[in-house]
Each structure stands twice: as structure tokens, then as C-alpha cells.
């Protein structure tokens, strides 16, 4: 399981490094809830490397979004990018997205790997 200590060790994001333990626990819990809503299977008791990576990246993303400017922009249904242009925000949608495209890709591949069986293969039949 992801803990505040592990999150700070694995992350190089300033808001994570500067956060107090209560904030870190909140980021961890919020990220876990978003991942649970995304996964079509129950959240595993033992977390492997790929799922831990997704969990850390999503917690980092939530920490980076935890600013007054970002929250005000979300309230107006837009967010500011680094170049000053405005774009629509990606909201988390159960079973569809966590709100973070990188994490979505990691989780999609993780779920695909979990659903593969020992005899899964590519078999093609052609009729002549």
C-alpha cells in the first residue's frame, strides 16, 4: 500500500515534498478512490509495480492541482495551461477516466494484463 513516506520518497514534485502528512494522506486516499472507480475489478490487497506507479502519478497530479488558481479555474469549468491558453478540464468519470491521461494509460494496460489468461493468444482462422 502507498504510504506518505513512500509517496515522498518516490516523488520529485515540490507540492508532495512540501506537504504535511495529513495532506499526503488525503492525496493518497483521493487517488485510490479515483483508481477504484476506474478499475472494473476490486482494488487489490497487494499492489504491484505498475499499479503503484499509477497511484503515485495520480497523487502527484492531485497535489499539483491543489492550488487556489486551479480550483477557481475548475469552478469556472476551465484550467490554465503553462502557456496561458485556456482549455477544458478533464473530470474523473467512473469506469472511463481518472482525469489524468497518463494514469489512464497505465491502468488500461494493467487491467489488460490482469485479464489475460494462460491460453490467451491470437488465433486467426481464414476461410478460402
MIROKOL-265451 format. One record per atom (N, C-alpha, C, CB): residue in one letter; z, y, x. Coordinates in steps of 0.2 Angstrom, whole numbers, padded with zeros to 4 digits, always signed. Glycine has a CB too. Example, Ala and Ser with C-alpha at 12.3 -4.5 7.8 and 13.67 -1.06 7.14 Angstrom:
BEGIN
A+0039-0028+0066/A+0039-0022+0062/A+0039-0016+0066/A+0045-0022+0057/S+0035-0011+0064/S+0036-0005+0068/S+0039+0000+0064/S+0029-0003+0070/
This chain:
BEGIN
X+0000-0006+0004/X+0000+0000+0000/X+0000+0006+0004/X+0006+0000-0005/X-0003+0011+0002/X-0003+0018+0005/X+0003+0022+0005/X-0009+0022+0003/X+0006+0024+0010/X+0012+0027+0010/X+0011+0034+0013/X+0018+0024+0014/X+0016+0039+0012/X+0015+0046+0015/X+0014+0045+0023/X+0021+0050+0013/X+0017+0041+0026/X+0017+0041+0033/X+0010+0038+0035/X+0022+0036+0036/X+0008+0033+0032/X+0001+0030+0034/X-0004+0035+0032/X+0000+0024+0030/X-0004+0039+0027/X-0009+0044+0025/X-0009+0050+0030/X-0007+0047+0018/X-0003+0052+0033/X-0003+0057+0038/X-0006+0054+0045/X+0004+0060+0039/X-0005+0048+0046/X-0007+0045+0052/X-0015+0044+0052/X-0004+0038+0053/X-0018+0043+0046/X-0025+0041+0046/X-0029+0047+0044/X-0026+0036+0041/X-0026+0053+0042/X-0030+0059+0040/X-0029+0064+0045/X-0027+0061+0034/X-0035+0068+0046/X-0035+0074+0051/X-0036+0080+0047/X-0041+0073+0056/X-0035+0080+0040/X-0036+0085+0035/X-0030+0090+0036/X-0038+0083+0028/X-0030+0096+0037/X-0025+0101+0038/X-0020+0100+0031/X-0027+0108+0039/X-0023+0101+0025/X-0018+0100+0020/X-0014+0094+0019/X-0022+0101+0013/X-0016+0089+0022/X-0012+0082+0022/X-0007+0083+0028/X-0017+0076+0023/X-0009+0085+0033/X-0004+0086+0039/X+0001+0091+0038/X-0008+0088+0045/X+0000+0096+0034/X+0005+0101+0032/X+0009+0100+0026/X+0002+0108+0032/X+0007+0095+0022/X+0010+0094+0015/X+0017+0091+0016/X+0006+0089+0011/X+0022+0092+0011/X+0028+0089+0012/X+0028+0082+0008/X+0033+0093+0008/X+0033+0078+0009/X+0032+0071+0007/X+0031+0070-0001/X+0039+0067+0008/X+0034+0075-0005/X+0033+0075-0012/X+0025+0076-0014/X+0037+0080-0015/X+0022+0081-0010/X+0015+0082-0011/X+0011+0076-0009/X+0013+0088-0007/X+0013+0073-0004/X+0009+0067-0001/X+0009+0061-0006/X+0011+0065+0006/X+0015+0060-0009/X+0016+0055-0014/X+0012+0057-0020/X+0024+0054-0016/X+0012+0063-0022/X+0008+0065-0028/X+0000+0064-0027/X+0009+0072-0030/X-0002+0065-0021/X-0009+0064-0019/X-0011+0057-0019/X-0011+0067-0012/X-0006+0053-0016/X-0007+0045-0016/X-0007+0043-0023/X-0001+0042-0012/X-0003+0045-0028/X-0002+0042-0034/X-0008+0044-0038/X+0004+0045-0038/X-0011+0051-0038/X-0016+0053-0041/X-0023+0049-0039/X-0017+0061-0040/X-0023+0048-0033/X-0029+0044-0030/X-0029+0037-0033/X-0029+0044-0022/X-0023+0034-0033/X-0023+0027-0036/X-0025+0027-0043/X-0016+0024-0035/X-0022+0032-0047/X-0024+0032-0054/X-0032+0032-0055/X-0021+0038-0058/X-0035+0037-0051/X-0042+0038-0051/X-0046+0031-0049/X-0045+0043-0047/X-0043+0028-0044/X-0046+0022-0042/X-0045+0016-0047/X-0044+0019-0035/X-0039+0016-0050/X-0038+0011-0056/X-0043+0012-0061/X-0031+0011-0058/X-0044+0018-0063/X-0049+0020-0069/X-0056+0018-0067/X-0048+0027-0071/X-0058+0018-0061/X-0064+0017-0059/X-0066+0009-0058/X-0066+0020-0052/X-0061+0006-0056/X-0062-0002-0055/X-0062-0006-0061/X-0056-0004-0050/X-0067-0010-0062/X-0067-0015-0068/X-0062-0021-0067/X-0074-0017-0068/X-0059-0021-0062/X-0054-0026-0060/X-0047-0023-0059/X-0056-0031-0054/X-0041-0027-0060/X-0035-0024-0059/X-0034-0021-0051/X-0029-0029-0060/X-0030-0016-0050/X-0029-0014-0043/X-0025-0019-0040/X-0025-0007-0043/X-0028-0021-0034/X-0025-0027-0030/X-0018-0026-0027/X-0029-0029-0025/X-0014-0031-0027/X-0007-0030-0024/X-0008-0029-0016/X-0003-0036-0025/X-0012-0032-0013/X-0013-0032-0006/X-0020-0028-0005/X-0014-0038-0002/X-0020-0022-0002/X-0026-0018-0001/X-0029-0019+0006/X-0023-0010-0001/X-0036-0021+0006/X-0039-0022+0012/X-0042-0015+0015/X-0045-0027+0010/X-0045-0016+0020/X-0048-0010+0024/X-0052-0005+0020/X-0051-0012+0030/X-0057-0008+0016/X-0062-0004+0013/X-0058+0000+0007/X-0067-0009+0010/X-0054-0004+0003/X-0050+0000-0002/X-0045+0005+0001/X-0046-0005-0006/X-0042+0004+0007/X-0038+0008+0010/X-0042+0015+0012/X-0034+0005+0016/X-0048+0014+0015/X-0052+0019+0016/X-0054+0024+0010/X-0059+0017+0020/X-0055+0020+0005/X-0057+0024-0001/X-0051+0028-0004/X-0059+0020-0007/X-0045+0025-0003/X-0039+0028-0006/X-0037+0034-0001/X-0033+0023-0005/X-0038+0033+0005/X-0036+0039+0010/X-0041+0045+0009/X-0037+0037+0017/X-0048+0043+0008/X-0053+0048+0007/X-0052+0052+0001/X-0060+0045+0007/X-0050+0048-0005/X-0049+0052-0011/X-0042+0056-0011/X-0048+0046-0017/X-0037+0054-0008/X-0031+0058-0007/X-0033+0064-0003/X-0026+0053-0003/X-0037+0063+0002/X-0039+0069+0006/X-0043+0074+0002/X-0043+0067+0012/X-0047+0072-0002/X-0051+0076-0007/X-0047+0079-0012/X-0056+0072-0010/X-0042+0076-0014/X-0037+0079-0019/X-0033+0085-0016/X-0033+0074-0022/X-0031+0083-0009/X-0027+0088-0006/X-0031+0094-0004/X-0025+0085+0001/X-0038+0093-0003/X-0042+0099-0001/X-0043+0103-0007/X-0049+0097+0002/X-0043+0100-0013/X-0044+0104-0020/X-0038+0107-0022/X-0047+0099-0025/X-0032+0106-0019/X-0026+0108-0022/X-0025+0115-0019/X-0020+0104-0020/X-0029+0120-0021/X-0028+0127-0019/X-0029+0131-0026/X-0034+0129-0014/X-0026+0137-0026/X-0027+0142-0032/X-0034+0143-0033/X-0023+0148-0030/X-0038+0144-0028/X-0045+0146-0029/X-0049+0141-0032/X-0049+0148-0022/X-0048+0135-0030/X-0051+0129-0033/X-0049+0128-0040/X-0050+0123-0029/X-0043+0128-0041/X-0040+0126-0048/X-0043+0132-0053/X-0033+0126-0048/X-0043+0138-0051/X-0046+0143-0055/X-0053+0142-0057/X-0045+0150-0052/X-0057+0140-0051/X-0064+0138-0052/X-0065+0133-0057/X-0067+0137-0046/X-0061+0127-0057/X-0061+0122-0061/X-0060+0124-0068/X-0056+0116-0059/X-0055+0128-0069/X-0053+0131-0076/X-0059+0134-0079/X-0047+0136-0076/X-0064+0137-0075/X-0070+0141-0077/X-0076+0136-0077/X-0071+0147-0073/X-0075+0130-0075/X-0080+0124-0075/X-0085+0125-0070/X-0083+0124-0082/X-0083+0128-0064/X-0087+0128-0058/X-0083+0129-0052/X-0092+0134-0058/X-0086+0127-0046/X-0082+0127-0040/X-0086+0130-0035/X-0080+0120-0038/X-0083+0133-0030/X-0086+0137-0024/X-0088+0132-0019/X-0082+0143-0022/X-0094+0132-0016/X-0096+0128-0010/X-0095+0133-0004/X-0103+0126-0010/X-0095+0130+0002/X-0094+0134+0008/X-0099+0139+0009/X-0094+0129+0014/X-0105+0139+0006/X-0110+0144+0007/X-0109+0150+0002/X-0117+0142+0007/X-0104+0149-0002/X-0103+0154-0008/X-0107+0153-0014/X-0105+0161-0005/X-0111+0148-0014/X-0115+0147-0020/X-0111+0143-0025/X-0121+0142-0018/X-0112+0144-0031/X-0108+0140-0036/X-0112+0134-0039/X-0107+0145-0042/X-0108+0129-0040/X-0111+0123-0043/X-0106+0120-0048/X-0112+0118-0037/X-0108+0116-0052/X-0103+0112-0057/X-0099+0107-0054/X-0107+0109-0063/X-0093+0106-0056/X-0089+0101-0053/X-0090+0095-0055/X-0081+0103-0054/X-0088+0090-0051/X-0089+0083-0054/X-0082+0081-0056/X-0091+0078-0048/X-0081+0079-0062/X-0075+0077-0065/X-0074+0069-0065/X-0074+0079-0072/X-0068+0067-0064/X-0067+0059-0064/X-0069+0057-0071/X-0060+0058-0062/X-0073+0051-0072/X-0074+0048-0078/X-0073+0041-0077/X-0082+0049-0080/X-0068+0038-0082/X-0066+0031-0081/X-0072+0027-0081/X-0062+0030-0087/X-0072+0022-0076/X-0077+0017-0075/X-0084+0020-0072/X-0078+0014-0082/X-0084+0026-0072/X-0091+0029-0069/X-0090+0032-0062/X-0093+0034-0074/X-0085+0037-0062/X-0084+0040-0055/X-0077+0042-0054/X-0089+0047-0055/X-0075+0043-0048/X-0068+0045-0046/X-0069+0053-0045/X-0066+0042-0040/X-0074+0056-0046/X-0075+0063-0044/X-0077+0064-0037/X-0069+0067-0046/X-0077+0059-0033/X-0079+0060-0026/X-0085+0055-0024/X-0073+0059-0021/X-0091+0058-0023/X-0097+0053-0022/X-0096+0048-0016/X-0103+0057-0021/X-0092+0050-0011/X-0091+0046-0005/X-0087+0040-0007/X-0088+0049+0001/X-0081+0042-0011/X-0077+0036-0013/X-0080+0032-0018/X-0070+0040-0016/X-0084+0035-0022/X-0088+0031-0027/X-0092+0025-0024/X-0092+0035-0032/X-0096+0027-0018/X-0100+0023-0015/X-0096+0017-0011/X-0104+0026-0009/X-0090+0019-0008/X-0086+0014-0005/X-0083+0009-0010/X-0080+0017-0002/X-0081+0012-0016/X-0078+0007-0021/X-0084+0003-0025/X-0075+0011-0027/X-0090+0006-0025/X-0095+0002-0028/X-0096-0004-0024/X-0101+0006-0029/X-0097-0003-0017/X-0098-0009-0013/X-0092-0014-0012/X-0100-0006-0006/X-0086-0011-0013/X-0080-0015-0013/X-0080-0020-0019/X-0074-0011-0013/X-0082-0017-0025/X-0082-0021-0031/X-0087-0026-0031/X-0083-0016-0037/X-0093-0024-0028/X-0099-0029-0027/X-0097-0035-0023/X-0105-0026-0025/X-0093-0033-0017/X-0091-0039-0013/X-0086-0043-0016/X-0088-0035-0007/X-0081-0040-0020/X-0076-0044-0024/X-0079-0049-0029/X-0071-0040-0027/X-0085-0047-0032/X-0088-0051-0037/X-0093-0056-0035/X-0092-0046-0042/X-0094-0056-0028/X-0099-0061-0025/X-0095-0068-0025/X-0101-0059-0019/X-0099-0073-0027/X-0096-0080-0026/X-0099-0083-0020/X-0097-0084-0032/X-0096-0089-0018/X-0099-0093-0013/X-0106-0095-0013/X-0094-0099-0011/X-0108-0096-0020/X-0115-0099-0021/X-0120-0093-0023/X-0115-0104-0025/X-0118-0087-0023/X-0122-0081-0025/X-0127-0081-0019/X-0118-0075-0025/X-0133-0080-0022/X-0139-0080-0017/X-0145-0077-0021/X-0141-0086-0014/X-0150-0075-0017/X-0156-0073-0020/X-0161-0078-0021/X-0159-0067-0016/X-0162-0080-0027/X-0167-0086-0029/X-0172-0083-0033/X-0163-0092-0032/X-0178-0084-0031/X-0184-0082-0034/X-0188-0087-0036/X-0188-0076-0030/X-0190-0087-0043/X-0195-0093-0045/X-0201-0089-0047/X-0192-0097-0051/X-0207-0092-0045/X-0213-0089-0046/X-0218-0094-0050/X-0217-0087-0040/X-0220-0092-0056/X-0225-0096-0059/X-0232-0094-0058/X-0224-0095-0067/X-0236-0100-0056/X-0243-0099-0054/X-0247-0100-0060/X-0245-0103-0048/
